[in-house]
Structure formats: C-alpha cells, structure tokens
C-alpha cells in the first residue's frame, strides 16, 4: 500500500468522487459472489479515476453481506495503490470503540493515510442481542462511544475510559502520526448535534433529498460554530444512487427492475423491541430515489451531480452503482459515470473544481 496522492486538501471549491458499495446479495446468488463483485467494483473505481471507495456494514441481512467494513477495507487497500477506502458505516453500537479505534489506526498507518472511518449508531436490531451490547447501548451509549473513539484517534499518546467504558489510562498502540479521518452517519437531529459538537463531518445517506440534507448541514454548521469549530473546514460526505444510460427512461427502467430485489433484503431486519421493522412501499421508494438522484442520461446525471455538489459543506460525493444489478451492468455504470458524467481522467487528479465561467458550475477533472 502506498500513500494517497489525493490526500492533500484541494485548492478552491473541490468535491471528490467516490463509490459507495453495499455488497448486497441478490436472489439466486451466493454471499461470496456478492463480496467478490464488490471488491471487483472497488478495483474498477481506482482504474476509472475515482478518489475513493466506501463499503457498507450490515449483520444478518442479505441487503448487504459485509459484516466488517474494516476487514473489507483492509482487503481493498491491499489491492489498490492510490484511492481512499472508507467505511459507510461501522455500527458503533455493536463494537467497543477502542477495538474499532485500534483497527482504524492500524489501517491508517499501513495504508499511508488512505483509510477513512465512517461510523453510525445503527438500529434497534437483533445485532445488539447477538453481540451483547443491548438496547441501552443503542439508545443512550452512542455519545460515550463516539467520545472514546474520537480521543483514541486524536494522536494522544494515552487514553483513559469514560463513564460507560471505565478503564485506567492505557497507551494508544499503534499511535497514529496524524488524526484518523472520521465521519458520522446521521439521519436524526440528535446525531447531527453530537457530530457537530466534536467538529466531525456528516455522512448523509441515500434516502434524504437535497433539501433535507441541506437542512441537516445547516444545523450542523450552527451547532459546530457554537462549539468553537469552523464549519468551513469540515468536509461532509453525501451518498447518491447513480445509474447512467442513453436515455432517462432506460436508466429508470434498469433501476426499477434491479433495485427492488436488493431492497427486499431489508425485510431480514429483526427489531429487539418486537415492533415490526419499517416497510416502505418498494415501487414508490424506488421512484423516489430515481427522482432525487443522478439516474438517467448523462445530461440528467450531470445536472443532478451539480446540484448535489452544491450542498453546503459537502466535499465528498459517494455514488451507489449497484442499483440495476448484474456485474457487467455495474461495471459499465462505473465506467460511464466516470467518463460520461464526471469526466474523470484515470488515474489523474480526482476532484470537482468550481469555475465561475462554467454554466454548469462544476467541472470534474
């Protein structure tokens, strides 16, 4: 593994392009096939000129069959040389924050700084029972978990526990030479406020439209400033479904056919409190995603990407390209997204730079 040449902050108003991979298992396929395909897509992203790849983490459901995003990230970091690799996101309610911090610091050092850690609260699922952390940890422990993780990754030589995780001061080994990049997946106001208090960037998901994301980002900026952080220096990330075809109709049809079998895997969620897991109407939800994301012809996708890149504080766009399904179709989407929409030269500079004279606002180069 070698150092990330795109790690330095870009001059101007730069937004970087990444892939977001679910590693979802579709009916009739094997878990191993889904994982191998996701790894293949990550390598294809580097060849196409993307700046990074982020992998989702799920437990006991077919919607995503990667149970450890850090292990997957390690494998992909070893197979690549330049791109960043992140987790979107490690479920912090299931893990001891020090154990996760040790893994993150290890990957950060071994990769020359190419690792990116995204964490989330998760849900009230059976995972909490299996791993012995419980609903109390989910409902009330995320703040203490994040506090400990932040301090572990800060570069301090030693760290002691807090009220939920009491332990004497211990050395941080390996001690990161620089702060490990950390994002917080957020869908609620309380999580936004928590991330903002630490000055941590948000990782915004697929379900929210641009107006909803802008509202969360605005709140984050206000809370971060109130706690002494400069919002202009916080680089948020936003995930978007992407599907490129010759026409808007062809892209929409591909997603309408391919995405519902993947979303069906969310029916495997089991709530610990006995309540039924939330069930969206699949057809309506897919249409919603098509409407708010870059799904369509190259022109429509460019316009959608431009709008997403204009979200205040967002410096990383994560594109989920597995919506239509099929290895060949997904690889083609990666290629077309890079060449027909983002104009990414492979493997040169990977950023969007703002040009006042450009009518579209952003130019990928």
C-alpha positions, 0 to 999 in steps of 0.5 A: 500500500502506498500513500494517497496522492489525493490526500492533500486538501484541494485548492478552491471549491473541490468535491471528490468522487467516490463509490459507495458499495453495499455488497448486497446479495441478490436472489439466486446468488451466493454471499461470496459472489456478492463480496467478490463483485464488490471488491471487483467494483472497488478495483474498477473505481481506482482504474476509472479515476475515482478518489475513493471507495466506501463499503457498507456494514450490515449483520444478518441481512442479505441487503448487504453481506459485509459484516466488517467494513474494516476487514473489507477495507483492509482487503481493498487497500491491499489491492489498490495503490492510490484511492481512499477506502472508507467505511459507510458505516461501522455500527458503533453500537455493536463494537467497543470503540477502542477495538474499532479505534485500534483497527482504524489506526492500524489501517491508517498507518499501513495504508499511508493515510488512505483509510477513512472511518465512517461510523453510525449508531445503527438500529434497534436490531437483533445485532445488539442481542447477538453481540451483547451490547443491548438496547441501552447501548443503542439508545443512550451509549452512542455519545460515550462511544463516539467520545472514546473513539474520537480521543483514541484517534486524536494522536494522544499518546494515552487514553483513559475510559469514560463513564460507560467504558471505565478503564485506567489510562492505557497507551494508544498502540499503534499511535497514529502520526496524524488524526484518523479521518472520521465521519458520522452517519446521521439521519436524526437531529440528535446525531447531527448535534453530537457530530457537530459538537466534536467538529466531525463531518456528516455522512448523509445517506441515500434516502434524504433529498437535497433539501433535507440534507441541506437542512441537516448541514445547516444545523450542523454548521450552527451547532459546530460554530457554537462549539468553537469549530469552523464549519468551513473546514469540515468536509461532509460526505453525501451518498447518491444512487447513480445509474447512467444510460442513453436515455432517462427512461432506460436508466429508470427502467434498469433501476426499477427492475434491479433495485427492488430485489436488493431492497427486499433484503431489508425485510431480514431486519429483526427489531429487539423491541418486537415492533415490526421493522419499517416497510416502505412501499418498494415501487414508490421508494424506488421512484423516489430515489430515481427522482432525487438522484443522478439516474438517467442520461448523462445530461440528467446525471450531470445536472443532478451531480451539480446540484448535489455538489452544491450542498453546503459543506459537502466535499465528498460525493459517494455514488451507489452503482449497484442499483440495476444489478448484474456485474457487467451492468455495474461495471459499465455504470462505473465506467460511464459515470466516470467518463460520461458524467464526471469526466474523470481522467484515470488515474489523474487528479480526482476532484470537482473544481468550481469555475465561475465561467462554467454554466454548469458550475462544476467541472470534474477533472 
